Amino acid sequence: MRPALWITGPTQSGKTNQLLIHLGEWLHQGQLPGQPKPQENRLLAQSILIFAANGDNRQRLQNQFQTQRGQGYRPYFTTPLGFLQDEVILFWPLIIKQAQLPGRFPLRLRPETEQELALQLWQPLFDQKKLTFLGENRDRAVRDLLDVMQLAGFAGIPLGALGQVLDHESVDLPAEATQGIMDALVQWRDWCLQRGLLTYGLMTHLYGQYLLPHPPYQDHLQQRFLGLVADDLDNYPALLGDVIQHLLKANVAALLTYNPNGGNRLGLGADPDALGFLESYCQGVPLNANPQTVLGEDVATQVEVLLTAPNPSLPAGIKVIQTISRMQLLEAIAQEIIQAVEAQLITAADIAIIGPGLDAIARYTLNQRLAEAGIATVALSDQRPLVSFPLVRALLAILSLIYPGCGDLLDREAIAEMLVVLAPQHLDPVRANLIADHCFAPHPDQPQLIPINDYSRWDRLSHQGERAYESLRIWIQDQRLSINTLPPVFILDQAIQRFLWPLNLASDDLAVLRELMETVQHYWQVQEHLQRHSSLPLETTETLRRFIHLIRRGTITADPSPQGPVAAVLLSTTFQYRSARLSHPWQFWLDVGGPLWQNGGLNTLWQAPLFLRNGLDSPSALLWQDETKRLQRLLVDLLSRAQGRVYWCHSDLGVDGKEQQGPLLGLLDLASIDVT
């Protein structure tokens, strides 16, 4: 009997649970199938490599494992990207030898720093009109090029062969595009490697081209890991299929789960077809569909009937809420939830509001309306730009006051906001604006906060307000004496400890501050790293200005939402909801008649279909060409995650006031419509 199990089934069929059951049996027996028995169970656990599709799923899988098996076992839990990164760093000396690189220990770039450095490097190419086929938005063009590099790495395509793929497969790129893409990416690769910088795209290429094909590394991989567990294989890139194939050929014990109609990350690097062939190395364990869904067990058949039959009847579990305007729709959704929760038909934690797009107006309106009734809401992965948080803007204002040459980045509104944020107990918006108007002296090089006594009506500020302002002003003056010895990350840390720590900040605010500090620390680490490869000294002012502009562009985000379970109504996009593998008794689908449902929930990087291992003729690639199949797969997945009711919510007019026309609009006529 083969020591590898291929656990397959549709959404919510219990694949992960089966995986954990079998993993528990391995540890209980103290031996992996087909492998010699280790001396200690601890060593057994350390020889098991456990994959999850993304970071959230990894944490959830790890928590489930520890709940069932206790804290004594320490397997290696990771994600595809995390594994590639760890291996490249661990075997960096071998890669240096194979690729003939400079012998420097590498520094990994965060995506926002990668974006900025690539834009600087490619500025001459943009100026020479060599990348005009990418459009006028240079930030978007840079992101597209970097994504192409990572997609090629995921597919195991060498950078030198990228041109052949683009020429052979692409149908919408001009003739000069291939050479432009190749020139830019080769320049970026060489520039980074000469300076010891690594990005996710570079790491995938280094691993696939220099590490994985190396026989000594393959032997070492097989010696380290005698067991393999991989959940949600349909969301992995093709390169991970190559890694798993090497281990399966070595007869490691394996537990693999696969959803034939999954692939939520298709278009973002996942290649379900390139992973599906691994079934031939395994013993199949098929699972039946979950009968507890809103449509019963055979969800796929019922969805197909809804989309293709001329006059299908809508199942009883699907309700429709339809209004004229979108604000009426949001009010109707909130009212339905309030009535159901107050009648104890359902709890808030059992309700999810989802849609292909969830705009700020919808989030705010639903949050406020439900909060009035005492019902909390929580947004899943609510990634908002750092600059949108007052705490961040206040700290950036402090840096602009302390470091010379940043005065033009400040205005009176920023000073007033800084005062309110840093001294909320003593300075309200009215007093803060008075101070900004009368005590802030703008200057492009060295702006000043002048003493409060210079303002003739300082008595209007209250004694406590005066003390709070003077304390801040003097502290800023003192910090100016340290700027030659302390980088901005230390100044920020001192400002947080001095002014924000005593405020007993909420967990949301702490998450934002943590992201800001990690960002500025990484940014200065990269600048210092680059400075060691240059004869020019590090210019703190110019570096700080670039950093502030980077934050203001909104490319750096933070998720202030709590990570643990909360008793609240969930707000999420369809992609986030499916990626998190959630399910709820009640779902509310937002703007179900709108055009955003058109792509069937398929989020796609630029030119992603070209980089599937089996090319444009693979079954996954055909989804890009078949709108009905994409939509059908999305509906099956979402309806498999609902047990009680699904509300299709539609307003005739969208956010922009225009009439909504989407692929699901015709299905709304199948129900008895509750017009509000």
C-alpha positions as CSV (number, residue, x, y, z in Angstrom):
1,M,0.0,0.0,0.0
2,R,1.3,3.4,-0.9
3,P,2.3,5.6,2.1
4,A,0.7,8.7,0.5
5,L,-3.0,9.5,0.8
6,W,-4.8,11.8,-1.7
7,I,-7.8,13.2,0.2
8,T,-10.2,14.8,-2.4
9,G,-13.7,16.3,-2.2
10,P,-15.7,19.5,-2.8
11,T,-15.8,22.6,-0.6
12,Q,-16.6,21.9,3.1
13,S,-16.5,18.1,2.7
14,G,-14.1,17.7,5.7
15,K,-10.8,17.2,3.9
16,T,-8.7,19.1,6.5
17,N,-10.4,17.2,9.3
18,Q,-9.5,13.9,7.7
19,L,-5.9,15.1,7.2
20,L,-5.7,15.9,11.0
21,I,-7.2,12.5,11.9
22,H,-4.6,10.7,9.9
23,L,-1.8,12.9,11.1
24,G,-2.9,12.1,14.7
25,E,-2.8,8.4,14.0
26,W,0.8,8.8,12.7
27,L,1.9,10.5,15.9
28,H,-0.1,8.1,18.1
29,Q,1.6,5.1,16.5
30,G,4.9,6.8,16.8
31,Q,5.8,5.8,13.2
32,L,5.3,7.1,9.7
33,P,3.9,4.7,7.1
34,G,6.8,3.1,5.2
35,Q,9.5,4.7,7.4
36,P,11.6,3.4,10.3
37,K,10.4,4.1,13.8
38,P,12.3,7.0,15.4
39,Q,13.7,6.9,18.9
40,E,11.4,9.7,20.1
41,N,8.0,11.1,19.0
42,R,9.5,14.5,19.2
43,L,11.9,13.6,16.5
44,L,9.1,12.1,14.5
45,A,7.1,15.4,14.6
46,Q,10.2,17.4,13.6
47,S,10.6,15.2,10.4
48,I,7.1,16.2,9.1
49,L,6.8,19.1,6.7
50,I,3.3,20.7,6.9
51,F,2.0,23.1,4.2
52,A,-1.0,25.4,4.2
53,A,-2.0,27.6,1.3
54,N,-1.5,31.0,3.1
55,G,-0.6,32.5,6.4
56,D,-4.0,32.6,7.9
57,N,-4.7,29.0,7.0
58,R,-1.3,27.9,8.4
59,Q,-2.1,29.5,11.7
60,R,-5.6,27.9,11.8
61,L,-4.2,24.5,10.9
62,Q,-1.5,24.8,13.5
63,N,-4.0,25.8,16.2
64,Q,-6.2,22.8,15.3
65,F,-3.2,20.5,15.4
66,Q,-2.1,21.8,18.8
67,T,-5.7,21.5,20.2
68,Q,-5.9,17.9,19.2
69,R,-2.3,16.8,19.9
70,G,-1.1,19.2,22.6
71,Q,1.9,21.4,22.8
72,G,4.6,18.8,22.8
73,Y,5.0,18.3,19.1
74,R,6.9,20.8,16.9
75,P,6.3,20.0,13.2
76,Y,7.4,22.5,10.6
77,F,4.3,24.5,9.6
78,T,4.8,26.7,6.6
79,T,3.3,28.1,3.4
80,P,4.6,27.7,-0.2
81,L,6.2,31.2,-0.2
82,G,7.5,30.8,3.4
83,F,9.1,27.5,2.5
84,L,10.8,28.9,-0.6
85,Q,12.1,31.8,1.4
86,D,13.4,29.7,4.3
87,E,15.2,27.3,1.9
88,V,16.9,30.0,-0.1
89,I,18.2,31.7,3.1
90,L,19.2,28.3,4.6
91,F,21.1,27.2,1.5
92,W,22.4,30.6,0.4
93,P,26.0,29.4,0.3
94,L,25.0,26.7,-2.1
95,I,23.1,29.2,-4.3
96,I,26.1,31.6,-4.3
97,K,28.3,28.8,-5.6
98,Q,25.8,27.6,-8.2
99,A,24.8,31.0,-9.5
100,Q,28.3,32.6,-9.0
101,L,26.9,35.5,-6.9
102,P,28.8,37.8,-4.6
103,G,29.3,36.3,-1.2
104,R,27.0,38.6,0.7
105,F,24.3,37.6,3.2
106,P,21.0,38.6,1.6
107,L,18.4,41.1,2.7
108,R,14.8,40.4,1.8
109,L,12.8,43.3,0.4
110,R,9.2,43.9,1.4
111,P,6.8,44.4,-1.6
112,E,6.5,48.2,-1.1
113,T,10.3,48.7,-1.0
114,E,10.7,46.4,-4.0
115,Q,8.1,48.6,-5.8
116,E,9.9,51.8,-5.0
117,L,13.4,50.6,-5.9
118,A,12.3,49.0,-9.2
119,L,10.6,52.2,-10.1
120,Q,13.8,54.2,-9.5
121,L,15.8,51.6,-11.5
122,W,13.4,51.6,-14.5
123,Q,12.9,55.3,-14.6
124,P,15.2,55.7,-17.7
125,L,13.2,53.0,-19.5
126,F,10.0,54.8,-18.9
127,D,11.5,58.1,-19.9
128,Q,12.8,56.5,-23.1
129,K,9.2,55.2,-23.9
130,K,10.4,51.6,-23.9
131,L,7.6,50.5,-21.5
132,T,4.7,52.5,-22.9
133,F,2.8,49.3,-23.7
134,L,2.2,48.9,-19.9
135,G,0.2,52.1,-19.8
136,E,0.6,55.6,-18.3
137,N,0.4,54.6,-14.6
138,R,4.0,53.8,-13.8
139,D,3.3,52.4,-10.3
140,R,0.9,49.9,-11.9
141,A,3.3,49.1,-14.7
142,V,6.1,48.3,-12.2
143,R,3.8,46.1,-10.3
144,D,2.8,44.2,-13.4
145,L,6.4,43.6,-14.4
146,L,7.3,42.3,-10.9
147,D,4.2,40.1,-10.9
148,V,5.3,38.6,-14.2
149,M,8.6,37.7,-12.7
150,Q,7.0,36.0,-9.8
151,L,4.5,34.1,-11.9
152,A,7.3,32.8,-14.1
153,G,9.2,31.7,-11.0
154,F,6.1,30.0,-9.6
155,A,5.8,28.1,-12.9
156,G,9.4,27.1,-12.9
157,I,10.2,29.1,-16.1
158,P,13.7,30.4,-16.2
159,L,14.0,34.2,-16.8
160,G,15.9,33.5,-20.1
161,A,12.9,31.4,-21.4
162,L,10.4,34.1,-20.4
163,G,10.5,35.7,-23.9
164,Q,9.6,32.4,-25.6
165,V,6.5,32.1,-23.4
166,L,5.4,35.6,-24.1
167,D,6.0,35.3,-27.8
168,H,4.3,31.9,-28.1
169,E,1.3,32.4,-25.8
170,S,0.5,36.1,-25.6
171,V,-2.2,37.4,-27.9
172,D,-2.5,41.0,-26.7
173,L,1.1,42.2,-26.4
174,P,2.7,44.3,-29.1
175,A,5.8,43.0,-30.8
176,E,8.2,45.2,-28.9
177,A,6.8,44.2,-25.5
178,T,8.7,41.0,-25.1
179,Q,12.1,42.6,-25.4
180,G,11.1,45.5,-23.1
181,I,9.9,43.1,-20.4
182,M,13.0,40.9,-20.7
183,D,15.4,43.9,-20.5
184,A,13.7,45.3,-17.5
185,L,13.5,42.1,-15.5
186,V,17.1,41.0,-16.3
187,Q,18.3,44.5,-15.2
188,W,16.3,44.2,-12.0
189,R,17.5,40.7,-11.3
190,D,21.2,41.6,-11.8
191,W,20.9,44.9,-9.8
192,C,19.3,43.1,-6.8
193,L,21.7,40.1,-6.8
194,Q,24.8,42.3,-7.0
195,R,23.6,44.1,-3.9
196,G,22.4,41.0,-2.0
197,L,18.7,41.9,-2.2
198,L,16.0,39.3,-2.4
199,T,12.4,39.6,-3.4
200,Y,9.7,36.9,-3.5
201,G,10.1,36.8,-7.3
202,L,13.8,36.4,-7.1
203,M,13.6,33.7,-4.5
204,T,11.2,31.6,-6.6
205,H,13.7,31.8,-9.5
206,L,16.7,31.0,-7.4
207,Y,15.0,28.0,-5.8
208,G,13.6,26.6,-9.0
209,Q,16.7,27.1,-11.1
210,Y,19.6,26.6,-8.8
211,L,18.5,24.8,-5.6
212,L,15.8,22.3,-6.5
213,P,17.6,20.7,-9.5
214,H,20.8,20.3,-7.4
215,P,21.2,16.6,-6.5
216,P,22.9,17.2,-3.1
217,Y,20.0,19.5,-2.1
218,Q,17.4,16.9,-3.2
219,D,19.2,14.3,-1.0
220,H,19.2,16.6,1.9
221,L,15.5,17.4,1.4
222,Q,14.6,13.7,1.6
223,Q,16.8,13.2,4.6
224,R,15.2,16.1,6.5
225,F,11.6,15.3,5.8
226,L,10.2,11.8,6.2
227,G,6.6,12.9,6.2
228,L,4.7,15.5,4.2
229,V,1.3,17.1,4.8
230,A,-0.1,19.6,2.3
231,D,-3.6,21.1,2.7
232,D,-5.5,22.7,-0.2
233,L,-3.0,21.7,-3.0
234,D,-5.3,23.3,-5.6
235,N,-4.1,26.7,-4.3
236,Y,-0.3,26.0,-4.7
237,P,2.0,27.1,-7.5
238,A,3.5,24.5,-9.9
239,L,7.0,24.9,-8.4
240,L,5.7,23.4,-5.1
241,G,4.3,20.5,-7.1
242,D,7.9,19.8,-8.2
243,V,9.1,19.8,-4.6
244,I,6.3,17.5,-3.5
245,Q,7.0,15.2,-6.4
246,H,10.6,14.7,-5.4
247,L,9.4,13.8,-1.9
248,L,6.8,11.4,-3.1
249,K,9.3,9.7,-5.4
250,A,11.3,9.0,-2.3
251,N,8.3,7.3,-0.8
252,V,7.8,9.7,2.1
253,A,4.6,9.3,4.0
254,A,2.2,12.0,2.8
255,L,-1.3,13.4,3.4
256,L,-2.5,15.7,0.6
257,T,-5.9,17.4,0.2
258,Y,-7.3,18.6,-3.1
259,N,-10.5,20.2,-4.3
260,P,-11.0,19.6,-8.0
261,N,-13.2,22.7,-8.3
262,G,-11.2,24.8,-5.9
263,G,-8.3,26.9,-7.0
264,N,-9.4,30.1,-5.3
265,R,-5.9,31.6,-5.9
266,L,-6.0,30.8,-9.7
267,G,-4.6,33.9,-11.4
268,L,-2.4,34.7,-8.3
269,G,0.1,31.9,-8.8
270,A,-1.9,28.8,-8.1
271,D,-1.8,26.1,-10.8
272,P,-4.3,23.4,-9.9
273,D,-3.7,21.3,-13.0
274,A,0.0,21.1,-12.3
275,L,-0.7,19.8,-8.8
276,G,-3.5,17.4,-9.8
277,F,-1.0,14.9,-11.4
278,L,0.4,14.1,-8.0
279,E,-2.7,11.9,-7.4
280,S,-0.9,9.1,-9.4
281,Y,1.6,8.8,-6.5
282,C,-1.1,8.4,-3.9
283,Q,-3.9,6.2,-2.6
284,G,-7.2,8.0,-3.2
285,V,-9.5,8.9,-0.3
286,P,-12.6,10.5,-1.8
287,L,-15.0,12.4,0.4
288,N,-18.7,13.1,-0.2
289,A,-20.2,16.6,-0.3
290,N,-21.5,18.2,2.9
291,P,-25.3,17.6,3.1
292,Q,-25.8,20.5,5.5
293,T,-25.6,23.3,3.0
294,V,-28.4,25.6,2.0
295,L,-28.9,23.6,-1.2
296,G,-28.4,20.2,0.3
297,E,-25.7,17.8,-0.8
298,D,-25.7,18.3,-4.6
299,V,-24.8,22.0,-4.7
300,A,-23.1,21.8,-8.1
301,T,-26.1,20.3,-9.9
302,Q,-28.5,22.8,-8.4
303,V,-26.3,25.7,-9.4
304,E,-26.0,24.4,-12.9
305,V,-29.8,24.2,-13.1
306,L,-30.1,27.8,-11.9
307,L,-27.7,29.1,-14.5
308,T,-28.9,27.0,-17.5
309,A,-32.5,26.0,-17.1
310,P,-35.1,28.3,-18.8
311,N,-37.4,28.8,-15.8
312,P,-35.8,27.3,-12.7
313,S,-37.4,27.6,-9.3
314,L,-35.4,29.2,-6.5
315,P,-34.7,27.0,-3.5
316,A,-36.5,28.0,-0.3
317,G,-33.2,28.8,1.5
318,I,-32.4,31.7,-0.9
319,K,-34.1,35.0,-0.2
320,V,-34.0,38.2,-2.1
321,I,-33.8,41.8,-0.9
322,Q,-34.2,44.4,-3.6
323,T,-34.4,48.2,-3.4
324,I,-34.2,51.2,-5.7
325,S,-31.1,53.0,-4.2
326,R,-28.1,51.4,-2.6
327,M,-28.5,53.3,0.7
328,Q,-32.0,51.8,0.9
329,L,-30.4,48.4,0.3
330,L,-27.8,48.8,3.1
331,E,-30.6,49.9,5.4
332,A,-32.7,46.9,4.4
333,I,-29.8,44.5,5.1
334,A,-29.2,46.0,8.5
335,Q,-32.8,45.9,9.4
336,E,-33.1,42.2,8.4
337,I,-30.1,41.4,10.6
338,I,-31.3,43.4,13.5
339,Q,-34.7,41.8,13.5
340,A,-33.3,38.3,13.2
341,V,-30.8,38.8,16.1
342,E,-33.3,40.5,18.3
343,A,-35.8,37.6,17.7
344,Q,-33.0,35.2,18.5
345,L,-33.3,33.4,15.2
346,I,-29.5,33.7,14.8
347,T,-26.5,35.2,16.5
348,A,-24.3,37.9,15.0
349,A,-21.3,35.6,14.7
350,D,-23.3,33.3,12.4
351,I,-23.9,36.0,9.8
352,A,-21.6,37.0,6.9
353,I,-22.0,39.9,4.5
354,I,-19.9,39.2,1.4
355,G,-19.5,40.5,-2.1
356,P,-16.9,40.7,-4.9
357,G,-16.2,44.2,-3.8
358,L,-16.9,45.8,-0.4
359,D,-16.5,49.6,-0.6
360,A,-15.9,51.9,2.3
361,I,-19.4,53.3,2.1
362,A,-21.0,49.9,2.6
363,R,-18.6,49.0,5.5
364,Y,-19.2,52.3,7.3
365,T,-23.0,52.3,6.8
366,L,-23.5,48.7,7.9
367,N,-21.1,49.2,10.8
368,Q,-22.9,52.3,12.1
369,R,-26.4,51.0,11.6
370,L,-25.7,47.7,13.3
371,A,-23.8,49.3,16.1
372,E,-26.8,51.5,16.9
373,A,-28.6,48.2,17.6
374,G,-25.7,46.9,19.7
375,I,-24.5,44.5,17.0
376,A,-20.8,44.5,16.3
377,T,-19.2,44.0,12.9
378,V,-15.7,42.9,11.9
379,A,-14.0,43.3,8.5
380,L,-12.0,40.3,7.3
381,S,-8.4,41.4,6.3
382,D,-9.5,45.0,6.2
383,Q,-6.3,46.3,4.7
384,R,-6.3,50.0,4.8
385,P,-3.5,52.4,3.9
386,L,-1.3,53.4,6.8
387,V,-1.8,57.1,5.9
388,S,-5.5,56.8,6.5
389,F,-4.9,56.5,10.3
390,P,-4.6,59.7,12.3
391,L,-1.9,58.1,14.6
392,V,0.4,57.6,11.6
393,R,-0.2,61.0,10.2
394,A,0.6,62.6,13.6
395,L,3.9,60.6,13.9
396,L,4.9,61.6,10.4
397,A,4.2,65.3,11.4
398,I,6.5,64.9,14.3
399,L,9.3,63.6,12.1
400,S,8.8,66.5,9.7
401,L,9.2,68.9,12.6
402,I,12.3,67.3,14.0
403,Y,14.3,66.6,10.8
404,P,15.4,69.6,8.7
405,G,14.4,69.9,5.1
406,C,10.9,68.4,5.6
407,G,8.9,71.6,6.4
408,D,7.1,71.7,3.1
409,L,5.5,68.4,4.0
410,L,3.6,70.1,6.8
411,D,0.6,72.4,7.0
412,R,-1.6,73.8,9.8
413,E,-4.2,71.1,9.4
414,A,-1.5,68.5,10.0
415,I,-0.2,70.3,13.1
416,A,-3.7,70.6,14.6
417,E,-4.4,66.9,14.0
418,M,-1.0,66.0,15.6
419,L,-1.9,68.0,18.7
420,V,-5.3,66.3,19.1
421,V,-3.9,62.8,18.5
422,L,-1.0,63.2,20.9
423,A,-2.8,65.0,23.7
424,P,-6.5,64.1,23.4
425,Q,-7.2,64.6,27.1
426,H,-6.1,68.3,27.0
427,L,-6.4,69.6,23.5
428,D,-9.7,69.4,21.6
429,P,-10.0,70.3,17.9
430,V,-10.9,73.9,18.6
431,R,-7.9,74.6,20.9
432,A,-5.6,72.6,18.6
433,N,-6.6,74.7,15.6
434,L,-6.0,77.9,17.6
435,I,-2.5,76.7,18.3
436,A,-1.9,75.7,14.7
437,D,-3.0,79.1,13.5
438,H,-1.0,81.2,16.0
439,C,1.9,79.1,17.2
440,F,3.1,77.2,14.1
441,A,5.7,79.0,12.1
442,P,6.0,77.3,8.6
443,H,9.4,77.0,7.0
444,P,10.6,74.7,4.2
445,D,13.8,73.8,6.1
446,Q,13.1,74.2,9.8
447,P,9.4,74.8,10.8
448,Q,8.9,75.8,14.4
449,L,6.4,75.5,17.2
450,I,6.7,78.8,19.0
451,P,6.2,79.2,22.8
452,I,2.6,79.5,23.9
453,N,3.2,82.8,25.6
454,D,3.9,84.4,22.2
455,Y,0.2,84.0,21.5
456,S,-1.6,86.9,23.1
457,R,-4.7,84.9,23.9
458,W,-3.0,81.9,25.3
459,D,-5.4,81.9,28.2
460,R,-8.1,80.5,25.9
461,L,-6.3,77.2,25.8
462,S,-6.7,76.2,29.5
463,H,-3.9,75.5,31.9
464,Q,-3.8,71.7,31.0
465,G,-3.9,72.5,27.3
466,E,-1.0,74.9,27.7
467,R,1.1,72.4,29.6
468,A,0.4,69.6,27.1
469,Y,1.5,71.8,24.2
470,E,4.6,73.1,25.9
471,S,5.6,69.6,26.9
472,L,5.3,68.5,23.2
473,R,7.1,71.6,21.9
474,I,10.1,71.2,24.3
475,W,10.3,67.4,23.6
476,I,10.5,68.1,19.8
477,Q,13.3,70.7,20.4
478,D,15.2,68.2,22.5
479,Q,15.0,65.5,19.8
480,R,16.5,67.8,17.3
481,L,19.8,67.5,19.2
482,S,19.7,63.7,18.6
483,I,19.0,63.5,14.9
484,N,22.7,63.1,13.9
485,T,23.0,60.0,16.1
486,L,19.5,58.4,16.1
487,P,17.7,57.3,12.9
488,P,14.0,58.1,12.6
489,V,12.9,54.6,13.9
490,F,14.3,55.5,17.3
491,I,12.6,58.9,17.3
492,L,9.3,57.3,16.4
493,D,9.7,54.7,19.2
494,Q,10.4,57.4,21.7
495,A,7.4,59.5,20.5
496,I,5.1,56.4,20.9
497,Q,6.4,55.7,24.4
498,R,6.1,59.3,25.5
499,F,2.8,60.3,24.0
500,L,0.8,57.3,22.9
501,W,1.6,54.5,25.4
502,P,-0.1,56.4,28.3
503,L,-3.4,56.6,26.3
504,N,-4.0,52.8,26.7
505,L,-4.5,52.3,23.0
506,A,-7.0,49.7,21.6
507,S,-5.7,46.6,19.8
508,D,-6.6,48.1,16.5
509,D,-4.3,51.1,17.1
510,L,-1.5,48.9,18.3
511,A,-1.7,46.8,15.1
512,V,-1.3,50.0,13.1
513,L,1.7,51.2,15.1
514,R,3.3,47.8,14.9
515,E,3.0,47.9,11.1
516,L,4.4,51.5,10.9
517,M,7.4,50.6,13.1
518,E,8.2,47.4,11.1
519,T,7.9,49.4,7.9
520,V,10.2,52.2,8.9
521,Q,12.7,49.8,10.4
522,H,12.8,47.7,7.2
523,Y,13.1,50.9,5.1
524,W,16.1,52.2,6.9
525,Q,17.7,48.7,7.0
526,V,17.4,48.6,3.2
527,Q,18.8,52.1,2.8
528,E,21.8,51.3,5.0
529,H,22.3,48.1,3.1
530,L,22.4,49.9,-0.2
531,Q,24.7,52.6,1.3
532,R,27.3,50.0,2.0
533,H,27.5,49.4,-1.7
534,S,27.8,53.1,-2.6
535,S,30.5,55.6,-1.9
536,L,27.9,58.2,-1.0
537,P,26.8,58.8,2.6
538,L,23.2,58.0,3.7
539,E,21.3,61.3,3.4
540,T,18.8,61.1,6.3
541,T,16.6,64.0,5.1
542,E,16.2,62.8,1.5
543,T,15.6,59.2,2.8
544,L,13.0,60.5,5.2
545,R,11.2,62.5,2.5
546,R,11.0,59.4,0.3
547,F,9.7,57.4,3.1
548,I,6.9,59.9,3.9
549,H,6.0,60.1,0.3
550,L,5.9,56.3,0.2
551,I,3.4,56.2,3.1
552,R,1.3,59.0,1.6
553,R,1.0,57.0,-1.7
554,G,-1.0,54.5,0.2
555,T,0.9,51.4,-0.9
556,I,1.6,50.3,2.7
557,T,-1.4,48.9,4.5
558,A,-2.4,47.6,7.9
559,D,-5.1,45.3,9.1
560,P,-6.4,46.7,12.4
561,S,-9.0,44.1,12.9
562,P,-8.7,41.5,15.7
563,Q,-7.4,38.2,14.5
564,G,-9.2,35.9,16.9
565,P,-12.9,34.9,16.8
566,V,-15.3,37.6,17.8
567,A,-19.1,37.7,18.2
568,A,-19.7,40.0,15.3
569,V,-21.2,40.1,11.8
570,L,-18.5,39.4,9.3
571,L,-17.8,41.8,6.4
572,S,-15.7,40.3,3.6
573,T,-15.0,40.1,-0.1
574,T,-15.7,36.8,-1.8
575,F,-12.0,36.2,-2.4
576,Q,-11.1,36.8,1.2
577,Y,-14.0,34.7,2.5
578,R,-13.1,31.7,0.3
579,S,-9.3,32.1,1.0
580,A,-10.1,32.0,4.8
581,R,-12.2,28.9,4.2
582,L,-15.1,30.2,6.3
583,S,-18.7,29.2,6.4
584,H,-21.8,30.7,8.1
585,P,-25.4,29.7,8.6
586,W,-26.5,33.0,7.0
587,Q,-24.9,34.8,4.1
588,F,-25.9,38.2,2.6
589,W,-24.5,38.7,-0.9
590,L,-24.0,42.4,-1.6
591,D,-24.8,43.9,-5.0
592,V,-25.7,40.5,-6.4
593,G,-27.1,42.1,-9.6
594,G,-24.0,44.2,-10.2
595,P,-21.2,43.8,-12.8
596,L,-18.5,42.9,-10.3
597,W,-19.8,39.3,-10.2
598,Q,-18.9,39.1,-13.9
599,N,-15.4,37.6,-13.4
600,G,-16.7,34.9,-11.2
601,G,-14.5,35.8,-8.3
602,L,-11.3,35.3,-10.3
603,N,-8.6,37.8,-9.2
604,T,-5.9,37.8,-11.8
605,L,-2.4,39.2,-12.0
606,W,-1.3,40.7,-15.3
607,Q,-0.7,37.9,-18.0
608,A,-1.4,35.2,-15.4
609,P,-2.9,32.7,-17.8
610,L,0.3,32.5,-19.8
611,F,2.2,31.1,-16.8
612,L,0.2,27.9,-16.1
613,R,2.4,24.9,-16.4
614,N,0.2,23.3,-19.1
615,G,-0.3,26.5,-21.1
616,L,-3.5,28.1,-22.4
617,D,-5.0,24.8,-23.3
618,S,-5.2,23.6,-19.7
619,P,-8.6,23.3,-18.0
620,S,-7.7,26.1,-15.6
621,A,-6.8,28.4,-18.4
622,L,-10.1,27.8,-20.1
623,L,-11.9,29.4,-17.1
624,W,-10.6,32.8,-18.3
625,Q,-12.5,32.2,-21.5
626,D,-15.7,30.9,-20.1
627,E,-17.7,33.4,-18.0
628,T,-20.4,30.9,-17.1
629,K,-18.0,28.3,-15.8
630,R,-16.2,31.0,-13.7
631,L,-19.5,32.2,-12.2
632,Q,-20.7,28.6,-11.6
633,R,-17.6,27.7,-9.7
634,L,-17.9,30.8,-7.5
635,L,-21.6,30.1,-6.7
636,V,-21.0,26.5,-5.9
637,D,-18.2,27.4,-3.5
638,L,-20.1,30.2,-1.7
639,L,-23.3,28.2,-1.4
640,S,-21.4,25.2,-0.1
641,R,-20.3,27.5,2.8
642,A,-23.9,28.5,3.9
643,Q,-26.1,26.2,6.0
644,G,-29.3,28.1,6.5
645,R,-30.1,31.1,4.4
646,V,-28.5,33.1,1.6
647,Y,-29.9,36.6,0.9
648,W,-29.3,38.0,-2.6
649,C,-29.2,41.7,-2.0
650,H,-29.6,44.1,-5.0
651,S,-30.3,47.7,-5.6
652,D,-31.4,49.0,-9.1
653,L,-28.8,51.8,-8.8
654,G,-25.2,51.2,-7.8
655,V,-22.7,53.3,-5.8
656,D,-22.2,55.6,-8.8
657,G,-26.0,56.1,-9.2
658,K,-26.1,54.1,-12.5
659,E,-28.3,51.2,-13.2
660,Q,-26.7,47.9,-12.3
661,Q,-26.4,45.2,-14.9
662,G,-24.7,41.9,-14.0
663,P,-24.7,38.2,-14.8
664,L,-27.0,37.3,-11.9
665,L,-29.6,40.0,-12.5
666,G,-31.9,37.5,-14.3
667,L,-32.0,35.2,-11.3
668,L,-33.4,37.9,-9.0
669,D,-36.8,37.6,-10.8
670,L,-37.1,34.0,-9.7
671,A,-37.9,34.8,-6.1
672,S,-40.8,36.6,-4.3
673,I,-39.0,40.0,-4.0
674,D,-39.2,42.0,-0.9
675,V,-39.2,45.6,-2.2
676,T,-38.2,48.1,0.5
